Amino acid sequence: MIRDAGVVITDQEAKNIEVVDFGLSNLKAEGVQVLTLFSTERIAAKVLVLFPRQTEPEHWHPPVGDDPGKEETVRVIDGIVRFFVPGADNMKHGVIPRGKDNDYTVRHEITMRPGDHITLEPGTRHWFQSDDRGAVMYSFSSCVRDALDQFTDPNIERATQICD
């Protein structure tokens, strides 16, 4: 999907794509695929992929020490993505995964198409979902500390664990 969206990646980068199911074992419904292009002590760039109708669960980037938390700008490359942020509930197209009503609390829907971007201030609760085609996005952010992200769903584990 990344290459189909016109993003040039090497074969090694393709091997380094992280498949994140958040410990929920329901990747088709809740998850994200992440290619970290670079990550320094101050900035990071990633490519995010959502499969058709896949949802990245509600989360926020908390403060760490004196740092207010990660600031992130997401730009859509391909597909349609619906971002959900604090504000009036205007959800029309989003679908909360079955049985997860309490885990998706922000329901102000913003529809984004290729070329659109959104900037999320530190600590902003958000979640996003692709349409029927899936989506590819860039994520540009300040220092990344993904393992410290906070999630509304108490069952989520950010670090991928592979079990036999």
N, C-alpha and C positions, 0 to 999 in steps of 0.2 A: 504494500500500500504506500509506503514511503517513496519508493522509486516511481510508482505509478503517478504519484502526486508531483513528480518532477524534482524531487530532492535527491541530489547526488550523494550516495553513501558508498563507502568501500565495503568489500566483502567482510573484512574484519569488524567493521562497525555493525554490519548486519548480524554477525555472530554475537555481538555484545548487547543486543536488544533485551531489555529486562521485561519479562512477562509478570505482571503484578496482579495477583488475585486477592490480595489483602487477607489471606488465610481463610477465605470464605468458600473456596472450592466451587465457585459458581462464576467462572470467568466470562461466560457468554453474557451474563447479566451485569456483573459488577467486576470491573477491573480496568486496566490500562496497560498499554505497551509503551515502554520508555527507552529511547536511545539518547544517552547523554553524549552530546557533542564535545563539551568541555565543562569543567567545573573547577574554579579557582577559589581562593579564600574570599573573594569579593563578588564574583559573578558566575553565572552558569547559563548554558544554552542546551536545550533538549528538543527532541522531536517526540511528540506524544501521538499515539495512535489509539483510536477507539474503533472497535469492530462495530458492525451494524447494531444499533440500539444498545450498545454497551454504555455503562454508566460508571464514572469515577465517583466513588462515594463522597458524601459530605465531609469536609475537613476544613482545617484552618492551620495557618502557620504561626505558632506561638512565639512570644519573646524568648530569647535565650541570653541570659545575663543582661548586659547593657544594650544588646541589640534588640530592636523592636520586633524582629521576626522577618521572614522572607517576604519581599515585595516581588510580585510576579506579573509579567505581561504575557498573555497568550494571544497568538495570532493564528487565525485559521488559514491553512494552506489549501485544503481540499475537503469537500463535504459540508454539511450543515451541523453546527454544534449549538446546543441550548445550554447556556450557563444559568445557574440559579444562585442568586445572591440575596442578601437582606433587602427588604422592601415589601411593597404591597403584593399579596398573593395574586398573580395574574397568570398562573400556569395554565397553558392551553394544550401544548403538545408534549410536554414531559410526562414520563411514566415512572412512577416510583416503583422500584422492584417489589414484588409480591411479599407482603408481610413486613415491610420496612417503613411504614408510615411514620413511626416515631424517630427513625434514623435520618430522615430528610426533612429538616425543619425550615430551611429557607426556600421560598417558592416564588421568588420574583424572577420570571423567565426573560432572558435576553437571547434572541435568536441571532446567531452569527454565521456569516458566509465567508468564502475565501476573500482575504484582504481585510476583514474586520478583526479588531483586537480589543481586548479588555485588560485593564490593569487592576490587580487585586492588591489592596493595601495589606500590610501585615495584620494578622488576626481576623481577617474577613472570612466568615464561613461561606463556603461555596461548594458546588458540585456541578458536574456537567455530563451531558449525554449526547450521543450522536443520533443522526436520523437513520433511515433504513439503509443508507449506503456506507455508513461508517465515516470516519473523519481523520484528517492528519493536521496537526498543529505544531507551531513552534512555541516553546516556553522559554522566555528570557527572564532571569531572576537575579536577585541578590543572592548571597551565600545560601547554598542548599544544605538543609539538614533534614532530609526526608524522613529519617528514622524518628524525628521528634515531632512530626506532624501529629495533630490531634484529630480524632474522628468522633462523630456523633454516635456511630454504631460501636458499642462496647466489645463486639466480637472481632473487630478488625485487628489484624497483625500486619504492620507495614513491611516487615522483613519477610521475604519469601522463604518458606521452609519446604524442602522436598523430603517427603516421607515414603518409605517403602510400603 
